[in-house]
Amino acid sequence: MYTKTEITRSFNAPLELVFKAFTESEHLQNWWGPKGWAFDISKFELHQDGVFHYSQTSPDGHEMWVKFVYHEVIAPEKLVYTSFFSDEKGNIVRAPFHDNWPLEILNTFTFTEHEGKTILTMIGTPVSPTEEEMKTYEESQEMIHEGFSGTFDHLADYLSTIPEH
């Protein structure tokens, strides 16, 4: 079995709102990605076999493209998608930060509500990695956790600005 990344986070917002933040482009553009990076959605199709294709641009002008292909969309409980770095046309490319990063990651997000808060659990697992890619992924767990923690901090901040909760 491959190493997986598991991150659980609680948000002080109702389940439906947190799910919408992940599944509606007008919400996503306000919080997804690294702090200070510009975010631009090229394509957003939220359904089985649908595509979410976007670019992120760092403050120093470095552009990076990412693509998701959705496998399951079960509102408001679950999202399953494969993610990979891509070019502008959506073709799979190597990660810009490491030549041995796995080409594809299968991500499962589950959303549950507990006492008015939403509990999000994210599990990421490389898809058919080489031995070297798996080693890189295993050695990068701290970076993965830091990246998602920062992104989820953005989400928590964004959710706190939405009046309906």
Contacts in CASP RR format, 6 or more apart in sequence:
PFRMAT RR
TARGET T0000
AUTHOR 0000-0000-0000
METHOD contacts of the structure
MODEL  1
MYTKTEITRSFNAPLELVFKAFTESEHLQNWWGPKGWAFDISKFELHQDG
VFHYSQTSPDGHEMWVKFVYHEVIAPEKLVYTSFFSDEKGNIVRAPFHDN
WPLEILNTFTFTEHEGKTILTMIGTPVSPTEEEMKTYEESQEMIHEGFSG
TFDHLADYLSTIPEH
2 125 0 8 1.000
2 126 0 8 1.000
2 129 0 8 1.000
2 134 0 8 1.000
2 137 0 8 1.000
3 125 0 8 1.000
3 126 0 8 1.000
3 134 0 8 1.000
3 137 0 8 1.000
3 138 0 8 1.000
3 141 0 8 1.000
4 123 0 8 1.000
4 124 0 8 1.000
4 125 0 8 1.000
5 122 0 8 1.000
5 123 0 8 1.000
5 124 0 8 1.000
5 125 0 8 1.000
5 141 0 8 1.000
5 144 0 8 1.000
5 145 0 8 1.000
5 148 0 8 1.000
6 121 0 8 1.000
6 122 0 8 1.000
6 123 0 8 1.000
6 124 0 8 1.000
7 121 0 8 1.000
7 122 0 8 1.000
7 145 0 8 1.000
7 148 0 8 1.000
7 149 0 8 1.000
7 152 0 8 1.000
8 119 0 8 1.000
8 120 0 8 1.000
8 121 0 8 1.000
8 122 0 8 1.000
9 119 0 8 1.000
9 120 0 8 1.000
9 122 0 8 1.000
9 149 0 8 1.000
9 152 0 8 1.000
10 114 0 8 1.000
10 117 0 8 1.000
10 118 0 8 1.000
10 119 0 8 1.000
10 120 0 8 1.000
11 18 0 8 1.000
11 117 0 8 1.000
11 118 0 8 1.000
11 120 0 8 1.000
11 152 0 8 1.000
11 155 0 8 1.000
11 156 0 8 1.000
11 159 0 8 1.000
12 117 0 8 1.000
12 156 0 8 1.000
12 159 0 8 1.000
12 160 0 8 1.000
13 117 0 8 1.000
13 118 0 8 1.000
13 159 0 8 1.000
13 162 0 8 1.000
13 165 0 8 1.000
14 113 0 8 1.000
14 116 0 8 1.000
14 118 0 8 1.000
14 165 0 8 1.000
15 76 0 8 1.000
15 111 0 8 1.000
15 112 0 8 1.000
15 113 0 8 1.000
15 118 0 8 1.000
16 76 0 8 1.000
17 118 0 8 1.000
17 159 0 8 1.000
17 162 0 8 1.000
17 164 0 8 1.000
17 165 0 8 1.000
18 76 0 8 1.000
18 111 0 8 1.000
18 118 0 8 1.000
18 120 0 8 1.000
18 155 0 8 1.000
18 159 0 8 1.000
19 75 0 8 1.000
19 76 0 8 1.000
19 77 0 8 1.000
19 111 0 8 1.000
19 118 0 8 1.000
20 27 0 8 1.000
20 76 0 8 1.000
21 27 0 8 1.000
21 28 0 8 1.000
21 31 0 8 1.000
21 155 0 8 1.000
21 158 0 8 1.000
21 159 0 8 1.000
22 28 0 8 1.000
22 79 0 8 1.000
22 109 0 8 1.000
23 46 0 8 1.000
23 73 0 8 1.000
23 75 0 8 1.000
23 79 0 8 1.000
24 46 0 8 1.000
25 41 0 8 1.000
25 44 0 8 1.000
27 158 0 8 1.000
28 39 0 8 1.000
28 41 0 8 1.000
28 44 0 8 1.000
29 39 0 8 1.000
29 41 0 8 1.000
30 158 0 8 1.000
31 151 0 8 1.000
31 154 0 8 1.000
31 155 0 8 1.000
31 157 0 8 1.000
31 158 0 8 1.000
32 39 0 8 1.000
32 54 0 8 1.000
32 151 0 8 1.000
32 154 0 8 1.000
33 39 0 8 1.000
33 56 0 8 1.000
33 151 0 8 1.000
33 154 0 8 1.000
34 56 0 8 1.000
34 58 0 8 1.000
34 147 0 8 1.000
34 150 0 8 1.000
34 151 0 8 1.000
35 150 0 8 1.000
35 153 0 8 1.000
35 154 0 8 1.000
36 58 0 8 1.000
36 59 0 8 1.000
37 56 0 8 1.000
37 57 0 8 1.000
37 58 0 8 1.000
37 59 0 8 1.000
38 56 0 8 1.000
38 57 0 8 1.000
39 54 0 8 1.000
39 55 0 8 1.000
39 56 0 8 1.000
40 54 0 8 1.000
40 55 0 8 1.000
40 56 0 8 1.000
40 57 0 8 1.000
41 52 0 8 1.000
41 53 0 8 1.000
41 54 0 8 1.000
42 53 0 8 1.000
42 54 0 8 1.000
42 55 0 8 1.000
42 65 0 8 1.000
42 88 0 8 1.000
43 51 0 8 1.000
43 52 0 8 1.000
43 53 0 8 1.000
44 51 0 8 1.000
44 52 0 8 1.000
44 53 0 8 1.000
44 54 0 8 1.000
45 51 0 8 1.000
45 52 0 8 1.000
45 70 0 8 1.000
46 52 0 8 1.000
46 70 0 8 1.000
46 73 0 8 1.000
47 70 0 8 1.000
47 73 0 8 1.000
48 70 0 8 1.000
48 71 0 8 1.000
48 72 0 8 1.000
48 73 0 8 1.000
49 69 0 8 1.000
49 70 0 8 1.000
49 71 0 8 1.000
50 69 0 8 1.000
50 70 0 8 1.000
51 67 0 8 1.000
51 68 0 8 1.000
51 69 0 8 1.000
51 70 0 8 1.000
52 67 0 8 1.000
52 68 0 8 1.000
52 70 0 8 1.000
52 81 0 8 1.000
53 65 0 8 1.000
53 66 0 8 1.000
53 67 0 8 1.000
53 68 0 8 1.000
53 86 0 8 1.000
53 90 0 8 1.000
54 65 0 8 1.000
54 66 0 8 1.000
54 67 0 8 1.000
55 63 0 8 1.000
55 64 0 8 1.000
55 65 0 8 1.000
55 66 0 8 1.000
55 88 0 8 1.000
56 63 0 8 1.000
56 64 0 8 1.000
56 66 0 8 1.000
57 63 0 8 1.000
57 64 0 8 1.000
58 64 0 8 1.000
62 96 0 8 1.000
64 85 0 8 1.000
64 96 0 8 1.000
65 85 0 8 1.000
65 86 0 8 1.000
65 87 0 8 1.000
65 88 0 8 1.000
65 90 0 8 1.000
65 93 0 8 1.000
66 83 0 8 1.000
66 84 0 8 1.000
66 85 0 8 1.000
66 86 0 8 1.000
67 83 0 8 1.000
67 84 0 8 1.000
67 85 0 8 1.000
67 86 0 8 1.000
67 90 0 8 1.000
67 92 0 8 1.000
68 81 0 8 1.000
68 82 0 8 1.000
68 83 0 8 1.000
68 107 0 8 1.000
69 81 0 8 1.000
69 82 0 8 1.000
70 79 0 8 1.000
70 80 0 8 1.000
70 81 0 8 1.000
71 80 0 8 1.000
71 81 0 8 1.000
71 82 0 8 1.000
71 106 0 8 1.000
72 78 0 8 1.000
72 79 0 8 1.000
72 80 0 8 1.000
73 79 0 8 1.000
76 111 0 8 1.000
77 110 0 8 1.000
77 111 0 8 1.000
77 112 0 8 1.000
78 108 0 8 1.000
78 109 0 8 1.000
78 110 0 8 1.000
78 111 0 8 1.000
79 107 0 8 1.000
79 108 0 8 1.000
79 109 0 8 1.000
80 106 0 8 1.000
80 107 0 8 1.000
80 108 0 8 1.000
80 109 0 8 1.000
81 106 0 8 1.000
81 107 0 8 1.000
82 104 0 8 1.000
82 105 0 8 1.000
82 106 0 8 1.000
82 107 0 8 1.000
82 127 0 8 1.000
83 104 0 8 1.000
83 105 0 8 1.000
83 107 0 8 1.000
84 92 0 8 1.000
84 103 0 8 1.000
84 104 0 8 1.000
84 105 0 8 1.000
85 92 0 8 1.000
85 93 0 8 1.000
85 94 0 8 1.000
85 95 0 8 1.000
85 96 0 8 1.000
85 101 0 8 1.000
86 92 0 8 1.000
86 93 0 8 1.000
87 93 0 8 1.000
92 103 0 8 1.000
92 104 0 8 1.000
94 101 0 8 1.000
94 103 0 8 1.000
95 101 0 8 1.000
98 136 0 8 1.000
98 140 0 8 1.000
100 130 0 8 1.000
100 132 0 8 1.000
100 133 0 8 1.000
100 135 0 8 1.000
100 136 0 8 1.000
101 133 0 8 1.000
101 136 0 8 1.000
101 137 0 8 1.000
101 140 0 8 1.000
102 126 0 8 1.000
102 127 0 8 1.000
102 129 0 8 1.000
102 133 0 8 1.000
102 134 0 8 1.000
102 136 0 8 1.000
102 137 0 8 1.000
103 127 0 8 1.000
103 129 0 8 1.000
103 133 0 8 1.000
104 126 0 8 1.000
104 127 0 8 1.000
104 128 0 8 1.000
105 124 0 8 1.000
105 125 0 8 1.000
105 126 0 8 1.000
105 127 0 8 1.000
106 124 0 8 1.000
106 125 0 8 1.000
106 126 0 8 1.000
106 127 0 8 1.000
107 122 0 8 1.000
107 123 0 8 1.000
107 124 0 8 1.000
108 122 0 8 1.000
108 123 0 8 1.000
108 124 0 8 1.000
109 120 0 8 1.000
109 121 0 8 1.000
109 122 0 8 1.000
110 120 0 8 1.000
110 121 0 8 1.000
111 118 0 8 1.000
111 119 0 8 1.000
111 120 0 8 1.000
112 118 0 8 1.000
112 119 0 8 1.000
112 121 0 8 1.000
113 119 0 8 1.000
120 152 0 8 1.000
122 148 0 8 1.000
126 133 0 8 1.000
126 134 0 8 1.000
126 137 0 8 1.000
129 137 0 8 1.000
159 165 0 8 1.000
END
